[in-house]
């Protein structure tokens, strides 16, 4: 399809996600284990279909998140209080501002991320922020360590961000530029593009009463810079942000499902690899010919890969299995040149010892047995390593065309605007085989490690 007729990025995302969701097949066990995550994913996909974007505020307790949302709404919908921690659960309310291409924009309030004895609220805030299409990270002073840690999590998930400096009225006008400059310096390299937006959601001014007392009086919000930037951003990129977040949610679920399948098959895979290792070791130890050793080993490893594919429910032909073994051998010295060299050396040594038996009255047969055992041990080690590497490669092979992560990677490579919004996002398992930053989500996933592989 030519670029002139190719659908826009939001439409491409919708089409792929619709097809991927229809083709998603889960076993009863997987449906039970991943039921809540699947429901959350379906809600995200439904918001994509309906054009309902979510903007969440995120930050420490008492930085004025609820006041900021009320100022954007123009009404006192979200509860505020002098005491910190007034927001105890997720709340949302539609924003009346019309946005091109979207049916609605929901503003989401979250609990503070640092309140004492409120670990559950912090987890809720992280979950809501990761489920939002755009996050307003609200601060009221220089960046704290907790805010930097939260910022790292959001950047690693590829979450679009705006950095909002609230309560700028509390700072003398002469000191505000120095504060903004300090915030910029403390931002991690991946967030240097963020420009703090100075606002005052609920400014107060000291007033002298008739009786001589001084009291503070509430003034009109001063959030015009945020309102203008937010409206312009959503008008230009709102549909894209909604589509990308749905694609990220599907990618997290897809990779979590594959890891769950690896966990479920790990014990069976260990037994399977053990049986093939024993079979290969027996054949190598009993056979004196090098070429037959290598041919039998390749056949055994190919059969192992095919069995692993069946175990993990992944289609693969025998030819594809041999190609996979070739790639693994090419990238791994123990499976490639080192194995061939060692097996050739041991096999040659054993043949020399066997041929010398008539001339040594059988004495040369004594060291032939340890050599055969060494060959068997090498066969066991390489077979086990083949199984582990094949299992990891099978997980990577699931990130093929038609998967959400594959489209995310293509968009990140081909479209500079999408790459900018994805930020620090990396696939959980990159095509080259290295693990990128974790895309944290409701599945709580980490990179693929030894605990998931046989």
Secondary structure, 3 states (H helix, E strand, C coil): CCCCCCCCHHHHHHHHHHHHHHHCCCCHHHHHHCHHHHHHHHHHHHHHHHCEEEEEEEECCCCCHHHHHHHHHCCCCCCCCCCCCCCCCCEEEEECCCCCCCCEEEEEECCCCCCCCCHHHHHHHHHHHHHCCEEEEEECCCCCHHHHHHHHHHHHCCCCEEEEECCHHHCCHHHHHHHHHHHHHHCCHHHCCCCCEECECCCEEEEECCCCCEEEEECCCECHHHHHHHHHHHHHHHHHHHHHHHHHHHHHHHHHHHHHHHHHHHHHHHHHHHHHHHHHHHHHHHCCCHHHHHHHHHHHHHHHHHHHHHHHCCCCCHHHHHHHHHHHHHHCCCCCHHHHHHHHHHHHHHHHHHHCHHHCCCCCHHHHHHHHHHHHHHHHHHHHHHHHHHHHHHHHHCCCCCCHHHHHHHHHHHCHHHHHHHCCCCCCECCCCCECCCCCCCCCCCCCCCCCCC
